[in-house]
Amino acid sequence: MSEKPYETVYILRPDLTDEGTKKNNDKVSELVQRHSGQIEQIKDLGKKLLAYPVAKQTKGHYFQVNFRGPGKVVEELERHLKLSEDVIRFLTVRPDVHEIRPLFETSFQEVSE
Amino acid sequence: MSYSRTPSTTSEFSAGPQNRKQRKKVCRFCADYKFPLDYKEPKILIPFLTERGKMIPRRVTGNCAFHQRRIQEAIKRARILALIPFTTIHQP
């Protein structure tokens, strides 16, 4: 099965307790693994001020999940995030393949030699 | 006889890039290829926005087409995540 990398950022309500936050993150990792995906990392990006109010909140607790898996995982994960009351916003992307720019690197080296 | 205005040929000439003392802008992402470009970092994207939160065209910033496309995508993603505003003026 083709396993593609995905990156999901989701924003939780800021007034959640540590327990509630942990519960949400456990649910996410459980969900990914249940649909034959692999969690690479769950990163806490911290509480941030929102640029505009979302779900009547002015702050949000940002989390980043990197995982690999079939497209079905994304479908199920997004369905869960959509239904969850604690998640106020989420976004799933394919990580940028151009992040490492080997083309530029090699051309620079050739010139210097 | 009013020759206060300069002839049109001269004014066209003076409007040329030679007389404007304009330095050629370089795409900062090409100049330093390790410069990070990430939709999760609003600090990087804010210089490419106007005060009202609109994207600055590449003829102003001097970005290359390749990187302007990346910036464009990153800005759109950051807006969805409420990291940068869609607009600073809100409709009542």
N, CA and C atoms of all chains as a GROMACS GRO file, in nm:
protein
  615
    1MET      N    1   0.084  -0.121   0.000
    1MET     CA    2   0.000   0.000   0.000
    1MET      C    3   0.087   0.125   0.000
    2SER      N    4   0.046   0.212  -0.082
    2SER     CA    5   0.127   0.336  -0.088
    2SER      C    6   0.105   0.418   0.040
    3GLU      N    7   0.212   0.458   0.099
    3GLU     CA    8   0.204   0.536   0.222
    3GLU      C    9   0.263   0.673   0.199
    4LYS      N   10   0.178   0.773   0.204
    4LYS     CA   11   0.225   0.908   0.177
    4LYS      C   12   0.235   0.989   0.306
    5PRO      N   13   0.329   1.083   0.311
    5PRO     CA   14   0.340   1.166   0.431
    5PRO      C   15   0.234   1.277   0.432
    6TYR      N   16   0.180   1.301   0.548
    6TYR     CA   17   0.084   1.410   0.565
    6TYR      C   18   0.121   1.490   0.689
    7GLU      N   19   0.075   1.611   0.689
    7GLU     CA   20   0.098   1.697   0.805
    7GLU      C   21  -0.033   1.766   0.838
    8THR      N   22  -0.080   1.746   0.960
    8THR     CA   23  -0.205   1.810   1.003
    8THR      C   24  -0.175   1.906   1.117
    9VAL      N   25  -0.228   2.026   1.106
    9VAL     CA   26  -0.221   2.122   1.216
    9VAL      C   27  -0.364   2.142   1.264
   10TYR      N   28  -0.386   2.126   1.393
   10TYR     CA   29  -0.520   2.154   1.445
   10TYR      C   30  -0.513   2.244   1.567
   11ILE      N   31  -0.618   2.321   1.585
   11ILE     CA   32  -0.623   2.418   1.694
   11ILE      C   33  -0.730   2.375   1.794
   12LEU      N   34  -0.687   2.359   1.919
   12LEU     CA   35  -0.781   2.324   2.026
   12LEU      C   36  -0.822   2.450   2.100
   13ARG      N   37  -0.938   2.440   2.166
   13ARG     CA   38  -0.984   2.553   2.248
   13ARG      C   39  -0.879   2.582   2.356
   14PRO      N   40  -0.855   2.708   2.388
   14PRO     CA   41  -0.750   2.739   2.486
   14PRO      C   42  -0.790   2.708   2.630
   15ASP      N   43  -0.922   2.699   2.656
   15ASP     CA   44  -0.966   2.680   2.794
   15ASP      C   45  -0.973   2.533   2.836
   16LEU      N   46  -0.919   2.444   2.753
   16LEU     CA   47  -0.917   2.302   2.788
   16LEU      C   48  -0.814   2.276   2.897
   17THR      N   49  -0.844   2.178   2.982
   17THR     CA   50  -0.746   2.137   3.084
   17THR      C   51  -0.638   2.052   3.016
   18ASP      N   52  -0.527   2.032   3.087
   18ASP     CA   53  -0.418   1.950   3.033
   18ASP      C   54  -0.469   1.810   3.001
   19GLU      N   55  -0.558   1.764   3.087
   19GLU     CA   56  -0.616   1.630   3.069
   19GLU      C   57  -0.696   1.623   2.939
   20GLY      N   58  -0.778   1.725   2.919
   20GLY     CA   59  -0.861   1.731   2.798
   20GLY      C   60  -0.777   1.737   2.672
   21THR      N   61  -0.667   1.812   2.678
   21THR     CA   62  -0.577   1.824   2.565
   21THR      C   63  -0.513   1.690   2.533
   22LYS      N   64  -0.468   1.625   2.642
   22LYS     CA   65  -0.401   1.496   2.625
   22LYS      C   66  -0.497   1.393   2.565
   23LYS      N   67  -0.620   1.398   2.612
   23LYS     CA   68  -0.723   1.305   2.564
   23LYS      C   69  -0.743   1.322   2.414
   24ASN      N   70  -0.747   1.447   2.372
   24ASN     CA   71  -0.765   1.476   2.230
   24ASN      C   72  -0.649   1.424   2.146
   25ASN      N   73  -0.526   1.446   2.195
   25ASN     CA   74  -0.409   1.403   2.119
   25ASN      C   75  -0.400   1.251   2.114
   26ASP      N   76  -0.438   1.187   2.226
   26ASP     CA   77  -0.438   1.040   2.228
   26ASP      C   78  -0.538   0.985   2.127
   27LYS      N   79  -0.651   1.052   2.119
   27LYS     CA   80  -0.756   1.010   2.026
   27LYS      C   81  -0.705   1.019   1.881
   28VAL      N   82  -0.632   1.127   1.853
   28VAL     CA   83  -0.579   1.148   1.718
   28VAL      C   84  -0.481   1.037   1.682
   29SER      N   85  -0.387   1.009   1.772
   29SER     CA   86  -0.286   0.907   1.741
   29SER      C   87  -0.349   0.769   1.734
   30GLU      N   88  -0.449   0.747   1.818
   30GLU     CA   89  -0.519   0.617   1.816
   30GLU      C   90  -0.591   0.599   1.682
   31LEU      N   91  -0.652   0.708   1.637
   31LEU     CA   92  -0.729   0.704   1.512
   31LEU      C   93  -0.639   0.676   1.392
   32VAL      N   94  -0.522   0.740   1.391
   32VAL     CA   95  -0.429   0.721   1.279
   32VAL      C   96  -0.380   0.577   1.276
   33GLN      N   97  -0.346   0.525   1.395
   33GLN     CA   98  -0.293   0.389   1.400
   33GLN      C   99  -0.399   0.285   1.365
   34ARG      N  100  -0.523   0.314   1.402
   34ARG     CA  101  -0.632   0.218   1.374
   34ARG      C  102  -0.651   0.201   1.222
   35HIS      N  103  -0.627   0.308   1.148
   35HIS     CA  104  -0.643   0.298   1.002
   35HIS      C  105  -0.510   0.277   0.931
   36SER      N  106  -0.426   0.196   0.991
   36SER     CA  107  -0.295   0.154   0.940
   36SER      C  108  -0.206   0.270   0.895
   37GLY      N  109  -0.203   0.371   0.980
   37GLY     CA  110  -0.110   0.482   0.958
   37GLY      C  111  -0.005   0.482   1.068
   38GLN      N  112   0.108   0.550   1.041
   38GLN     CA  113   0.212   0.558   1.142
   38GLN      C  114   0.232   0.703   1.183
   39ILE      N  115   0.229   0.728   1.314
   39ILE     CA  116   0.255   0.862   1.367
   39ILE      C  117   0.406   0.886   1.365
   40GLU      N  118   0.447   0.997   1.309
   40GLU     CA  119   0.589   1.031   1.314
   40GLU      C  120   0.619   1.122   1.432
   41GLN      N  121   0.533   1.221   1.450
   41GLN     CA  122   0.547   1.306   1.568
   41GLN      C  123   0.419   1.384   1.594
   42ILE      N  124   0.398   1.414   1.723
   42ILE     CA  125   0.293   1.510   1.760
   42ILE      C  126   0.364   1.623   1.833
   43LYS      N  127   0.355   1.742   1.778
   43LYS     CA  128   0.432   1.853   1.830
   43LYS      C  129   0.336   1.959   1.887
   44ASP      N  130   0.366   2.005   2.006
   44ASP     CA  131   0.288   2.114   2.066
   44ASP      C  132   0.347   2.246   2.019
   45LEU      N  133   0.271   2.321   1.942
   45LEU     CA  134   0.321   2.449   1.891
   45LEU      C  135   0.288   2.564   1.985
   46GLY      N  136   0.218   2.532   2.094
   46GLY     CA  137   0.191   2.633   2.197
   46GLY      C  138   0.062   2.709   2.175
   47LYS      N  139   0.028   2.788   2.280
   47LYS     CA  140  -0.092   2.871   2.270
   47LYS      C  141  -0.056   3.000   2.199
   48LYS      N  142  -0.139   3.033   2.100
   48LYS     CA  143  -0.111   3.155   2.022
   48LYS      C  144  -0.236   3.239   2.011
   49LEU      N  145  -0.213   3.367   1.990
   49LEU     CA  146  -0.323   3.460   1.966
   49LEU      C  147  -0.370   3.441   1.821
   50LEU      N  148  -0.499   3.427   1.803
   50LEU     CA  149  -0.552   3.409   1.668
   50LEU      C  150  -0.559   3.544   1.597
   51ALA      N  151  -0.537   3.543   1.467
   51ALA     CA  152  -0.539   3.667   1.389
   51ALA      C  153  -0.682   3.721   1.375
   52TYR      N  154  -0.778   3.633   1.388
   52TYR     CA  155  -0.919   3.672   1.385
   52TYR      C  156  -0.995   3.570   1.469
   53PRO      N  157  -1.109   3.607   1.528
   53PRO     CA  158  -1.179   3.512   1.615
   53PRO      C  159  -1.230   3.391   1.540
   54VAL      N  160  -1.208   3.274   1.600
   54VAL     CA  161  -1.258   3.148   1.544
   54VAL      C  162  -1.341   3.082   1.655
   55ALA      N  163  -1.462   3.047   1.626
   55ALA     CA  164  -1.554   2.986   1.722
   55ALA      C  165  -1.559   3.066   1.852
   56LYS      N  166  -1.565   3.195   1.838
   56LYS     CA  167  -1.574   3.291   1.950
   56LYS      C  168  -1.452   3.288   2.042
   57GLN      N  169  -1.341   3.233   1.993
   57GLN     CA  170  -1.218   3.229   2.072
   57GLN      C  171  -1.118   3.328   2.014
   58THR      N  172  -1.037   3.388   2.103
   58THR     CA  173  -0.932   3.478   2.054
   58THR      C  174  -0.795   3.412   2.063
   59LYS      N  175  -0.787   3.301   2.137
   59LYS     CA  176  -0.661   3.227   2.147
   59LYS      C  177  -0.684   3.084   2.106
   60GLY      N  178  -0.574   3.017   2.074
   60GLY     CA  179  -0.587   2.877   2.036
   60GLY      C  180  -0.463   2.800   2.074
   61HIS      N  181  -0.482   2.671   2.098
   61HIS     CA  182  -0.369   2.584   2.132
   61HIS      C  183  -0.336   2.500   2.008
   62TYR      N  184  -0.220   2.528   1.947
   62TYR     CA  185  -0.184   2.466   1.819
   62TYR      C  186  -0.110   2.334   1.838
   63PHE      N  187  -0.146   2.237   1.756
   63PHE     CA  188  -0.075   2.108   1.755
   63PHE      C  189  -0.046   2.069   1.612
   64GLN      N  190   0.069   2.005   1.595
   64GLN     CA  191   0.110   1.959   1.462
   64GLN      C  192   0.130   1.808   1.468
   65VAL      N  193   0.070   1.736   1.375
   65VAL     CA  194   0.088   1.590   1.367
   65VAL      C  195   0.147   1.555   1.231
   66ASN      N  196   0.254   1.481   1.232
   66ASN     CA  197   0.309   1.427   1.107
   66ASN      C  198   0.284   1.277   1.107
   67PHE      N  199   0.229   1.228   0.999
   67PHE     CA  200   0.204   1.084   0.992
   67PHE      C  201   0.211   1.036   0.848
   68ARG      N  202   0.222   0.905   0.834
   68ARG     CA  203   0.222   0.840   0.704
   68ARG      C  204   0.107   0.742   0.700
   69GLY      N  205   0.050   0.725   0.583
   69GLY     CA  206  -0.057   0.629   0.574
   69GLY      C  207  -0.133   0.644   0.444
   70PRO      N  208  -0.230   0.554   0.421
   70PRO     CA  209  -0.313   0.566   0.302
   70PRO      C  210  -0.410   0.684   0.315
   71GLY      N  211  -0.469   0.724   0.205
   71GLY     CA  212  -0.558   0.840   0.204
   71GLY      C  213  -0.677   0.825   0.296
   72LYS      N  214  -0.712   0.701   0.325
   72LYS     CA  215  -0.825   0.672   0.414
   72LYS      C  216  -0.805   0.735   0.552
   73VAL      N  217  -0.680   0.738   0.597
   73VAL     CA  218  -0.649   0.793   0.730
   73VAL      C  219  -0.689   0.939   0.738
   74VAL      N  220  -0.654   1.013   0.632
   74VAL     CA  221  -0.684   1.156   0.629
   74VAL      C  222  -0.835   1.177   0.637
   75GLU      N  223  -0.906   1.096   0.561
   75GLU     CA  224  -1.051   1.104   0.558
   75GLU      C  225  -1.111   1.087   0.699
   76GLU      N  226  -1.063   0.979   0.767
   76GLU     CA  227  -1.116   0.948   0.900
   76GLU      C  228  -1.075   1.053   1.002
   77LEU      N  229  -0.949   1.098   0.992
   77LEU     CA  230  -0.898   1.197   1.088
   77LEU      C  231  -0.974   1.328   1.074
   78GLU      N  232  -0.995   1.370   0.951
   78GLU     CA  233  -1.064   1.498   0.929
   78GLU      C  234  -1.210   1.489   0.974
   79ARG      N  235  -1.269   1.371   0.957
   79ARG     CA  236  -1.407   1.354   1.001
   79ARG      C  237  -1.415   1.371   1.153
   80HIS      N  238  -1.316   1.312   1.222
   80HIS     CA  239  -1.313   1.323   1.368
   80HIS      C  240  -1.293   1.468   1.411
   81LEU      N  241  -1.198   1.536   1.346
   81LEU     CA  242  -1.166   1.674   1.384
   81LEU      C  243  -1.286   1.765   1.360
   82LYS      N  244  -1.360   1.735   1.253
   82LYS     CA  245  -1.476   1.815   1.218
   82LYS      C  246  -1.586   1.802   1.324
   83LEU      N  247  -1.601   1.680   1.374
   83LEU     CA  248  -1.709   1.655   1.470
   83LEU      C  249  -1.674   1.697   1.611
   84SER      N  250  -1.543   1.699   1.640
   84SER     CA  251  -1.501   1.730   1.776
   84SER      C  252  -1.530   1.876   1.811
   85GLU      N  253  -1.582   1.896   1.933
   85GLU     CA  254  -1.616   2.032   1.978
   85GLU      C  255  -1.492   2.106   2.026
   86ASP      N  256  -1.390   2.033   2.065
   86ASP     CA  257  -1.269   2.096   2.119
   86ASP      C  258  -1.179   2.149   2.010
   87VAL      N  259  -1.194   2.096   1.889
   87VAL     CA  260  -1.110   2.141   1.777
   87VAL      C  261  -1.183   2.256   1.706
   88ILE      N  262  -1.117   2.372   1.700
   88ILE     CA  263  -1.184   2.486   1.638
   88ILE      C  264  -1.140   2.505   1.493
   89ARG      N  265  -1.025   2.452   1.453
   89ARG     CA  266  -0.978   2.467   1.315
   89ARG      C  267  -0.874   2.359   1.288
   90PHE      N  268  -0.867   2.311   1.164
   90PHE     CA  269  -0.761   2.215   1.128
   90PHE      C  270  -0.727   2.229   0.982
   91LEU      N  271  -0.607   2.181   0.947
   91LEU     CA  272  -0.560   2.188   0.809
   91LEU      C  273  -0.464   2.071   0.784
   92THR      N  274  -0.491   1.995   0.680
   92THR     CA  275  -0.402   1.884   0.644
   92THR      C  276  -0.334   1.917   0.513
   93VAL      N  277  -0.203   1.902   0.508
   93VAL     CA  278  -0.129   1.927   0.385
   93VAL      C  279  -0.029   1.815   0.361
   94ARG      N  280   0.016   1.805   0.236
   94ARG     CA  281   0.132   1.721   0.205
   94ARG      C  282   0.254   1.807   0.229
   95PRO      N  283   0.349   1.759   0.311
   95PRO     CA  284   0.467   1.841   0.338
   95PRO      C  285   0.540   1.878   0.208
   96ASP      N  286   0.601   1.996   0.210
   96ASP     CA  287   0.664   2.050   0.089
   96ASP      C  288   0.782   1.964   0.047
   97VAL      N  289   0.773   1.909  -0.075
   97VAL     CA  290   0.882   1.826  -0.126
   97VAL      C  291   1.001   1.910  -0.170
   98HIS      N  292   0.976   2.041  -0.188
   98HIS     CA  293   1.083   2.129  -0.235
   98HIS      C  294   1.160   2.194  -0.121
   99GLU      N  295   1.130   2.147   0.002
   99GLU     CA  296   1.191   2.210   0.118
   99GLU      C  297   1.344   2.202   0.112
  100ILE      N  298   1.392   2.085   0.075
  100ILE     CA  299   1.536   2.074   0.051
  100ILE      C  300   1.554   2.101  -0.098
  101ARG      N  301   1.642   2.195  -0.130
  101ARG     CA  302   1.654   2.235  -0.271
  101ARG      C  303   1.788   2.188  -0.326
  102PRO      N  304   1.797   2.062  -0.362
  102PRO     CA  305   1.926   2.009  -0.405
  102PRO      C  306   1.974   2.069  -0.536
  103LEU      N  307   1.879   2.110  -0.621
  103LEU     CA  308   1.915   2.168  -0.750
  103LEU      C  309   2.000   2.293  -0.733
  104PHE      N  310   1.958   2.379  -0.641
  104PHE     CA  311   2.030   2.502  -0.616
  104PHE      C  312   2.166   2.473  -0.554
  105GLU      N  313   2.167   2.375  -0.466
  105GLU     CA  314   2.289   2.342  -0.394
  105GLU      C  315   2.400   2.298  -0.491
  106THR      N  316   2.364   2.209  -0.583
  106THR     CA  317   2.464   2.156  -0.675
  106THR      C  318   2.516   2.266  -0.768
  107SER      N  319   2.425   2.351  -0.817
  107SER     CA  320   2.469   2.454  -0.911
  107SER      C  321   2.563   2.554  -0.843
  108PHE      N  322   2.540   2.579  -0.714
  108PHE     CA  323   2.627   2.670  -0.641
  108PHE      C  324   2.766   2.610  -0.626
  109GLN      N  325   2.770   2.479  -0.599
  109GLN     CA  326   2.898   2.413  -0.580
  109GLN      C  327   2.980   2.412  -0.708
  110GLU      N  328   2.911   2.391  -0.819
  110GLU     CA  329   2.981   2.384  -0.946
  110GLU      C  330   3.050   2.517  -0.979
  111VAL      N  331   2.980   2.626  -0.947
  111VAL     CA  332   3.034   2.758  -0.976
  111VAL      C  333   3.157   2.786  -0.892
  112SER      N  334   3.151   2.747  -0.763
  112SER     CA  335   3.262   2.779  -0.673
  112SER      C  336   3.387   2.700  -0.709
  113GLU      N  337   3.371   2.583  -0.769
  113GLU     CA  338   3.488   2.504  -0.807
  113GLU      C  339   3.544   2.555  -0.939
  114MET      N  340   0.661   8.178  -2.586
  114MET     CA  341   0.733   8.051  -2.600
  114MET      C  342   0.750   7.986  -2.464
  115SER      N  343   0.685   7.878  -2.448
  115SER     CA  344   0.700   7.812  -2.318
  115SER      C  345   0.773   7.680  -2.338
  116TYR      N  346   0.894   7.680  -2.295
  116TYR     CA  347   0.972   7.556  -2.303
  116TYR      C  348   1.002   7.504  -2.163
  117SER      N  349   0.909   7.540  -2.073
  117SER     CA  350   0.931   7.497  -1.934
  117SER      C  351   0.927   7.344  -1.922
  118ARG      N  352   0.840   7.285  -2.003
  118ARG     CA  353   0.834   7.139  -1.997
  118ARG      C  354   0.945   7.077  -2.082
  119THR      N  355   0.994   6.970  -2.038
  119THR     CA  356   1.098   6.901  -2.115
  119THR      C  357   1.030   6.825  -2.229
  120PRO      N  358   1.099   6.814  -2.342
  120PRO     CA  359   1.040   6.740  -2.453
  120PRO      C  360   1.010   6.596  -2.414
  121SER      N  361   0.912   6.541  -2.486
  121SER     CA  362   0.862   6.408  -2.446
  121SER      C  363   0.970   6.301  -2.455
  122THR      N  364   1.057   6.315  -2.554
  122THR     CA  365   1.162   6.213  -2.570
  122THR      C  366   1.253   6.209  -2.448
  123THR      N  367   1.283   6.327  -2.393
  123THR     CA  368   1.371   6.332  -2.277
  123THR      C  369   1.303   6.275  -2.154
  124SER      N  370   1.175   6.309  -2.140
  124SER     CA  371   1.106   6.262  -2.021
  124SER      C  372   1.091   6.109  -2.022
  125GLU      N  373   1.075   6.056  -2.143
  125GLU     CA  374   1.070   5.910  -2.152
  125GLU      C  375   1.204   5.850  -2.111
  126PHE      N  376   1.305   5.921  -2.150
  126PHE     CA  377   1.440   5.875  -2.120
  126PHE      C  378   1.465   5.878  -1.969
  127SER      N  379   1.419   5.988  -1.907
  127SER     CA  380   1.445   6.003  -1.764
  127SER      C  381   1.365   5.902  -1.681
  128ALA      N  382   1.257   5.854  -1.743
  128ALA     CA  383   1.177   5.755  -1.670
  128ALA      C  384   1.240   5.616  -1.677
  129GLY      N  385   1.346   5.604  -1.757
  129GLY     CA  386   1.412   5.475  -1.772
  129GLY      C  387   1.482   5.432  -1.644
  130PRO      N  388   1.515   5.306  -1.636
  130PRO     CA  389   1.575   5.256  -1.512
  130PRO      C  390   1.712   5.314  -1.483
  131GLN      N  391   1.781   5.367  -1.589
  131GLN     CA  392   1.916   5.418  -1.566
  131GLN      C  393   1.914   5.541  -1.475
  132ASN      N  394   1.807   5.621  -1.491
  132ASN     CA  395   1.805   5.748  -1.420
  132ASN      C  396   1.732   5.739  -1.286
  133ARG      N  397   1.674   5.623  -1.258
  133ARG     CA  398   1.596   5.615  -1.135
  133ARG      C  399   1.678   5.566  -1.016
  134LYS      N  400   1.800   5.531  -1.040
  134LYS     CA  401   1.889   5.483  -0.933
  134LYS      C  402   1.827   5.364  -0.861
  135GLN      N  403   1.774   5.271  -0.941
  135GLN     CA  404   1.707   5.158  -0.878
  135GLN      C  405   1.800   5.039  -0.879
  136ARG      N  406   1.814   4.982  -0.762
  136ARG     CA  407   1.897   4.864  -0.754
  136ARG      C  408   1.813   4.742  -0.791
  137LYS      N  409   1.877   4.645  -0.852
  137LYS     CA  410   1.804   4.525  -0.889
  137LYS      C  411   1.775   4.444  -0.762
  138LYS      N  412   1.646   4.411  -0.745
  138LYS     CA  413   1.608   4.334  -0.626
  138LYS      C  414   1.635   4.186  -0.649
  139VAL      N  415   1.677   4.120  -0.543
  139VAL     CA  416   1.707   3.977  -0.555
  139VAL      C  417   1.610   3.902  -0.465
  140CYS      N  418   1.560   3.792  -0.517
  140CYS     CA  419   1.471   3.706  -0.439
  140CYS      C  420   1.548   3.654  -0.317
  141ARG      N  421   1.495   3.683  -0.199
  141ARG     CA  422   1.574   3.647  -0.080
  141ARG      C  423   1.577   3.497  -0.056
  142PHE      N  424   1.481   3.426  -0.116
  142PHE     CA  425   1.481   3.281  -0.098
  142PHE      C  426   1.581   3.214  -0.192
  143CYS      N  427   1.609   3.282  -0.306
  143CYS     CA  428   1.711   3.230  -0.396
  143CYS      C  429   1.850   3.266  -0.345
  144ALA      N  430   1.862   3.386  -0.289
  144ALA     CA  431   1.991   3.432  -0.240
  144ALA      C  432   2.043   3.341  -0.128
  145ASP      N  433   1.951   3.301  -0.041
  145ASP     CA  434   1.987   3.211   0.068
  145ASP      C  435   1.893   3.093   0.061
  146TYR      N  436   1.938   2.987  -0.001
  146TYR     CA  437   1.846   2.876  -0.026
  146TYR      C  438   1.810   2.800   0.100
  147LYS      N  439   1.878   2.830   0.212
  147LYS     CA  440   1.842   2.764   0.338
  147LYS      C  441   1.740   2.846   0.417
  148PHE      N  442   1.706   2.964   0.364
  148PHE     CA  443   1.609   3.050   0.430
  148PHE      C  444   1.476   2.975   0.439
  149PRO      N  445   1.423   2.957   0.559
  149PRO     CA  446   1.303   2.874   0.572
  149PRO      C  447   1.179   2.943   0.516
  150LEU      N  448   1.094   2.864   0.454
  150LEU     CA  449   0.965   2.914   0.404
  150LEU      C  450   0.859   2.815   0.450
  151ASP      N  451   0.785   2.854   0.553
  151ASP     CA  452   0.692   2.760   0.616
  151ASP      C  453   0.563   2.833   0.649
  152TYR      N  454   0.450   2.766   0.620
  152TYR     CA  455   0.322   2.829   0.649
  152TYR      C  456   0.295   2.839   0.798
  153LYS      N  457   0.371   2.768   0.880
  153LYS     CA  458   0.350   2.771   1.024
  153LYS      C  459   0.427   2.884   1.091
  154GLU      N  460   0.506   2.958   1.012
  154GLU     CA  461   0.586   3.067   1.068
  154GLU      C  462   0.538   3.202   1.016
  155PRO      N  463   0.444   3.265   1.086
  155PRO     CA  464   0.392   3.393   1.037
  155PRO      C  465   0.499   3.502   1.027
  156LYS      N  466   0.604   3.489   1.106
  156LYS     CA  467   0.711   3.590   1.105
  156LYS      C  468   0.774   3.603   0.966
  157ILE      N  469   0.787   3.490   0.897
  157ILE     CA  470   0.849   3.491   0.764
  157ILE      C  471   0.755   3.552   0.661
  158LEU      N  472   0.625   3.530   0.680
  158LEU     CA  473   0.527   3.571   0.579
  158LEU      C  474   0.486   3.717   0.591
  159ILE      N  475   0.493   3.772   0.710
  159ILE     CA  476   0.445   3.909   0.734
  159ILE      C  477   0.515   4.013   0.645
  160PRO      N  478   0.646   4.002   0.620
  160PRO     CA  479   0.708   4.100   0.529
  160PRO      C  480   0.649   4.102   0.388
  161PHE      N  481   0.577   3.997   0.349
  161PHE     CA  482   0.520   3.991   0.214
  161PHE      C  483   0.372   4.031   0.213
  162LEU      N  484   0.328   4.094   0.322
  162LEU     CA  485   0.190   4.141   0.330
  162LEU      C  486   0.188   4.292   0.349
  163THR      N  487   0.081   4.354   0.300
  163THR     CA  488   0.063   4.496   0.327
  163THR      C  489   0.007   4.510   0.468
  164GLU      N  490  -0.010   4.635   0.512
  164GLU     CA  491  -0.064   4.658   0.645
  164GLU      C  492  -0.205   4.602   0.657
  165ARG      N  493  -0.273   4.597   0.544
  165ARG     CA  494  -0.410   4.546   0.547
  165ARG      C  495  -0.416   4.395   0.529
  166GLY      N  496  -0.301   4.335   0.514
  166GLY     CA  497  -0.299   4.189   0.505
  166GLY      C  498  -0.307   4.135   0.365
  167LYS      N  499  -0.293   4.223   0.265
  167LYS     CA  500  -0.294   4.174   0.126
  167LYS      C  501  -0.153   4.130   0.086
  168MET      N  502  -0.147   4.040  -0.011
  168MET     CA  503  -0.017   3.994  -0.058
  168MET      C  504   0.050   4.105  -0.140
  169ILE      N  505   0.180   4.120  -0.123
  169ILE     CA  506   0.255   4.219  -0.201
  169ILE      C  507   0.299   4.152  -0.331
  170PRO      N  508   0.275   4.219  -0.445
  170PRO     CA  509   0.313   4.156  -0.572
  170PRO      C  510   0.464   4.140  -0.584
  171ARG      N  511   0.503   4.052  -0.672
  171ARG     CA  512   0.643   4.017  -0.679
  171ARG      C  513   0.724   4.124  -0.750
  172ARG      N  514   0.658   4.211  -0.827
  172ARG     CA  515   0.734   4.321  -0.887
  172ARG      C  516   0.780   4.420  -0.781
  173VAL      N  517   0.716   4.419  -0.665
  173VAL     CA  518   0.757   4.507  -0.555
  173VAL      C  519   0.861   4.439  -0.466
  174THR      N  520   0.835   4.314  -0.432
  174THR     CA  521   0.927   4.246  -0.340
  174THR      C  522   1.051   4.193  -0.410
  175GLY      N  523   1.041   4.168  -0.542
  175GLY     CA  524   1.157   4.118  -0.615
  175GLY      C  525   1.176   3.969  -0.605
  176ASN      N  526   1.074   3.899  -0.559
  176ASN     CA  527   1.086   3.753  -0.551
  176ASN      C  528   1.082   3.693  -0.691
  177CYS      N  529   1.142   3.574  -0.704
  177CYS     CA  530   1.132   3.504  -0.831
  177CYS      C  531   0.997   3.432  -0.836
  178ALA      N  532   0.956   3.395  -0.956
  178ALA     CA  533   0.823   3.335  -0.974
  178ALA      C  534   0.809   3.207  -0.893
  179PHE      N  535   0.916   3.128  -0.891
  179PHE     CA  536   0.914   3.000  -0.819
  179PHE      C  537   0.881   3.022  -0.671
  180HIS      N  538   0.953   3.115  -0.610
  180HIS     CA  539   0.933   3.135  -0.466
  180HIS      C  540   0.807   3.214  -0.435
  181GLN      N  541   0.766   3.301  -0.526
  181GLN     CA  542   0.642   3.374  -0.504
  181GLN      C  543   0.524   3.275  -0.495
  182ARG      N  544   0.530   3.171  -0.577
  182ARG     CA  545   0.424   3.069  -0.572
  182ARG      C  546   0.423   2.998  -0.437
  183ARG      N  547   0.543   2.970  -0.385
  183ARG     CA  548   0.551   2.905  -0.253
  183ARG      C  549   0.496   2.998  -0.145
  184ILE      N  550   0.534   3.126  -0.155
  184ILE     CA  551   0.489   3.223  -0.055
  184ILE      C  552   0.337   3.235  -0.059
  185GLN      N  553   0.286   3.242  -0.181
  185GLN     CA  554   0.141   3.253  -0.201
  185GLN      C  555   0.068   3.138  -0.133
  186GLU      N  556   0.118   3.017  -0.155
  186GLU     CA  557   0.055   2.899  -0.095
  186GLU      C  558   0.065   2.905   0.057
  187ALA      N  559   0.184   2.946   0.106
  187ALA     CA  560   0.206   2.952   0.250
  187ALA      C  561   0.114   3.054   0.316
  188ILE      N  562   0.096   3.169   0.250
  188ILE     CA  563   0.010   3.274   0.305
  188ILE      C  564  -0.133   3.224   0.314
  189LYS      N  565  -0.178   3.157   0.210
  189LYS     CA  566  -0.316   3.107   0.208
  189LYS      C  567  -0.338   3.004   0.319
  190ARG      N  568  -0.237   2.920   0.340
  190ARG     CA  569  -0.250   2.820   0.447
  190ARG      C  570  -0.249   2.887   0.583
  191ALA      N  571  -0.160   2.984   0.601
  191ALA     CA  572  -0.150   3.052   0.730
  191ALA      C  573  -0.278   3.128   0.762
  192ARG      N  574  -0.345   3.178   0.659
  192ARG     CA  575  -0.471   3.248   0.683
  192ARG      C  576  -0.578   3.154   0.736
  193ILE      N  577  -0.583   3.033   0.681
  193ILE     CA  578  -0.682   2.935   0.727
  193ILE      C  579  -0.659   2.903   0.874
  194LEU      N  580  -0.533   2.894   0.914
  194LEU     CA  581  -0.500   2.861   1.052
  194LEU      C  582  -0.501   2.983   1.144
  195ALA      N  583  -0.552   3.096   1.095
  195ALA     CA  584  -0.563   3.217   1.177
  195ALA      C  585  -0.429   3.264   1.231
  196LEU      N  586  -0.322   3.236   1.157
  196LEU     CA  587  -0.190   3.285   1.198
  196LEU      C  588  -0.168   3.426   1.146
  197ILE      N  589  -0.221   3.455   1.028
  197ILE     CA  590  -0.220   3.591   0.973
  197ILE      C  591  -0.362   3.623   0.927
  198PRO      N  592  -0.398   3.751   0.929
  198PRO     CA  593  -0.538   3.786   0.899
  198PRO      C  594  -0.569   3.781   0.749
  199PHE      N  595  -0.696   3.757   0.718
  199PHE     CA  596  -0.743   3.771   0.581
  199PHE      C  597  -0.749   3.920   0.548
  200THR      N  598  -0.795   3.997   0.647
  200THR     CA  599  -0.805   4.141   0.635
  200THR      C  600  -0.804   4.201   0.776
  201THR      N  601  -0.761   4.326   0.785
  201THR     CA  602  -0.764   4.391   0.916
  201THR      C  603  -0.890   4.476   0.934
  202ILE      N  604  -0.960   4.498   0.822
  202ILE     CA  605  -1.084   4.572   0.828
  202ILE      C  606  -1.198   4.470   0.830
  203HIS      N  607  -1.279   4.474   0.934
  203HIS     CA  608  -1.386   4.376   0.944
  203HIS      C  609  -1.521   4.437   0.913
  204GLN      N  610  -1.599   4.362   0.839
  204GLN     CA  611  -1.735   4.407   0.805
  204GLN      C  612  -1.821   4.403   0.930
  205PRO      N  613  -1.910   4.501   0.948
  205PRO     CA  614  -1.995   4.500   1.067
  205PRO      C  615  -2.102   4.389   1.059
   0.00000   0.00000   0.00000
